[in-house]
Amino acid sequence: MKEPVDILFITFNRIEYVNKTINHLLDDTANFRLYFWDNGSKDGTADVIRGLQDERIAERHLCPVNVMQAYPTEWFLERCRSEIIGKIDDDTIAPYGWIEKIGDALKKNVSLGMLGCWTFWPEDYERNRIEASKKIIDFGDHQILHNSYIGGTAFLMKRDVAKKYYIRNHMGNAFPIDRIKMTVDGFISGWYFPLIYAEHMDDPRSEHCLMTKNGGFNKNAALTAKVRNIRTPEQYLEWIMKDADNILTTPVSRQLKKIQGENSLTNRIKRKIKNSVSKLF
């Protein structure tokens, strides 16, 4: 691709992972620009980012506090200039060539939403190969393993689509792009196929995983594990594998029906609470 791809990199206190991820990313000869956001790291991560020397680094913001992902995403969307943009997390090692391959698919197909590398393990796909094959869609020179949503790491998408589905005033921990609304509106998201495997170092199967070290889980538990009240690496691995199974074996139509049903129930509960509170005054 002639135009560089703009990539967002958000981090917080993960220097052991950051060094591996950044070194591998900068060794890639792909045409991209990097936008770094550090969330107030105190473990040396901010110093690493401050000292990086590479002409592909467009901007770096060293925030004094941890503001999670919404503010950095908005900052990035205000500054990025390329047609194709993306994000890679500080615990992910994506293979060389992923930017060109996914970027080319996005350039050629206006109906594509978020396309990413597969950050589960190869065995997770192999375990569900037959059912997963039913979710593969052909797009000429490219194929996509379709899903109603994908994780917010090692992915690319069109900048205009990202801006359209950015969730303003988002207060949660997750990447603030409305992936479900994107799918409902007809965009096809998923993982490039054949799958491009990216190593998620927080997966307990990774040799780099900090949570499996002696006493490491309490100190280095992944955010995903924390918000789900997972207490051991074994429990986290079990959750990851079940998540992969559900993704690969559940049709997109059933995913959307379930999510829309859950949202409807949540809205009904919110209305009941609001009505009950109003009766008190």
C-alpha positions, 0 to 999 in steps of 0.5 A: 500500500502506498499510503501508510496505515495509522496504528494506535498503541495504548499501554499501562505498566506492562514493560515486559510485554511492551518491549517484546511487542514494540521491538517486533512491530518496529522490525516489520518493514510495513508502511505504517505510522504509530501513535503511542499513548501511555496511561501513566506507567510507573514501571519504565514503560513511559521511558521506553516510549519516550526514547524510541527512535523510528521515523514511523512514530507519528505522535506519543502522548504520556498521560499522567494518569490511567484513563483506559481506552476511550480518551486515547481512542478519541485522541487518535481519531482526531489525529490519524490521517490514513484511510486505513487505521488500526490498533495493536495492544501491548501484549500482542505479537503480530506476524510480519505482513499482517498490515499489508494483507488485511489492509489490501482486503479493506481497500478492495471491499467497502463492505468490510468492517473490522478485520483482525489477526486471530489472537486465540491459539491455533488449536482453538480453531482446529478444535472447531474447524468444521463449524467454523468453516460455515462462517467463512465468506469469500471476497474475491482474493480474500476470505473472512471468518465472519463474526459479529464482533472481534477484539480490539487488538491487531486489527485494521478498519477504515477510518471513516467507519471507525469515526462513524461507530465510535461510542462517545462518552464511553466509560467502560474498559473496552475499545469504544467502537460499536461493533454490534451496530456495525454488523447490524448495519451490514458491515462484515467483521471478523478475522482474515482467513486463512487465519493470521495468528498473533500471539496474545502473551496474556494467554496462559499458553504463551511462554511469555505469559506473566500470570503463570510465573510464581506469584504472577497472577495477582500482580499481572492478571489481565484486565479481562480476567480482573473484570470477570473475577477470574482468580487463577491462570487455569480459570482464565485459560478455561474462559479463553477456550470457551470464548473461542468455542462460542465464537467459532460455533455460533452463527452471526445471526444467533449472536445478534439475536442473543445480544439484542435480547440482552440489550432489550432486557437491560433497557427494560430493567433500566426503565423499571429502575427509573420509574421506581425512583421517580415515584419516590419524589 
